[in-house]
Amino acid sequence: MRPGTIEASYLIETPLDPEKVAGIMAGEQSSGTFLRVAGETDELRARAAADVLEVVELESAPAPALSSAWLERKGASGPWRRARVRIAFPVANIGANLPTLAATVAGNLYDLGEVTGLRLRDVALPQSFRDRFEKPVVGVAGTRESVGAHGRPLFGTIIKPNVGMRAHEIADLVGLLCEAGVDFIKDDEICADPDHAPLAERVPAVMARVRAYRERTGRNVMVAFNITDETDAMRRHAALVEREGGSCVMASLNWCGLSAMQSLRRATPLAIHGHRNGFGAFARHPLLGIGFDAYQALYRLAGVDHMHVHGIGGKFSDHADEVEAAARRCLEPLAVDAAPDAADAVMPAFSSGQWAGTLPVTARAAGSSDFMFMAGGGILAHPQGPAAGVASLRQAWEAVAAGEALEAAAATRPELAAALGFFGR
């Protein structure tokens, strides 16, 4: 890539010349506007203007993906030309400023009248720029070390019911799950600091159970407390979790935002579990929003340690190849010119409708054992109880690691057999 720049890749749709529209995009997000203005010298443009690196036209569409009053006023009609566009933005325009990076590569582009579709697909960064931002404090290796899990996925679950239980009831459930053998427990995204189980009560109650289990067995269970809130409150909540001996906090990335996540990262040594709820609003339409490759780049610059990627065969709309691509991207170094030992990978977290039977396809998708496999019902609804649910996951992994089909492995593994019979109906 060109020195001193970051590169953003887009998919656009327009009835106009895509080359011309790409130039408008570059000008709008750097030194230009719709007309040349006073002070916009040739020297300034040479130093601060974004450059269009590539425009690759694709097959046109018979109808626009989105409406544009601007195009309607101009009397524009199809065909609706689609193209991949790549633009280089000078790093000097942005500095070490994560919200401004997002405003530069996205920002007003979605509102341009010339386009009837625009999607930010990827953001490519040099290591020199990546080094100006936060990195995972715990990351993949630290998460494994915290729970003592090596050479296999981390098996986790979610507090259910989603919301409504009181602090002591949640603590009782966490105690049960610790005894069942899980590695990781997380709050649901809608349970943060509710009146019936405020964090001030819930964190001490839960951590008392986790500490007691740890002291008795020597085994730690990582609990991701949902501390989603305004920035100062999140820092206070994280400090409480740390004081109580916790190891992880969770935040809803899209509703806290990049700046709040940076502030949280700088305030706590705990693992930050990045929950992407609401991501579909950014990514579900193929010609609008932000694709996962770009999304994960922005939030990894904020220093998260874990990132949700949804699950294969679960309740959400993602195709299997989308989930696989997301998981593998999390495990790659972020910078395009990163050294092999960059060590800034984040742990992908698979969830939604997962159970022992979905583990083989998930392992193939991840391409490694470095992932979290979170099963709510797959553990808690196992017909023989939560401990058997966890055992079924471990037995499924044994089969995967040995290259054995689950059905064959179940012949000597009763918990796995029960899971296949119950969930696989």
TARATA-V794261 format. One record per helix or strand of 3 or more residues. SS is the DSSP state (H for helix, E for strand). FROM is the first residue (numbers start at 1). TO is the last residue. If there is no record, write none. Layout:
SS&FROM&TO, SS&FROM&TO
This chain:
E&5&14, H&18&28, H&42&48, E&51&57, H&69&74, E&80&90, H&91&93, H&98&105, H&107&111, E&117&124, H&127&130, H&139&147, E&154&158, H&167&180, E&184&186, H&195&197, H&199&217, E&222&226, H&231&243, E&248&252, H&253&267, E&271&275, H&279&283, E&288&290, H&292&301, E&306&308, H&320&330, E&347&350, H&356&366, E&371&374, H&377&380, H&386&402, H&406&412, H&414&423
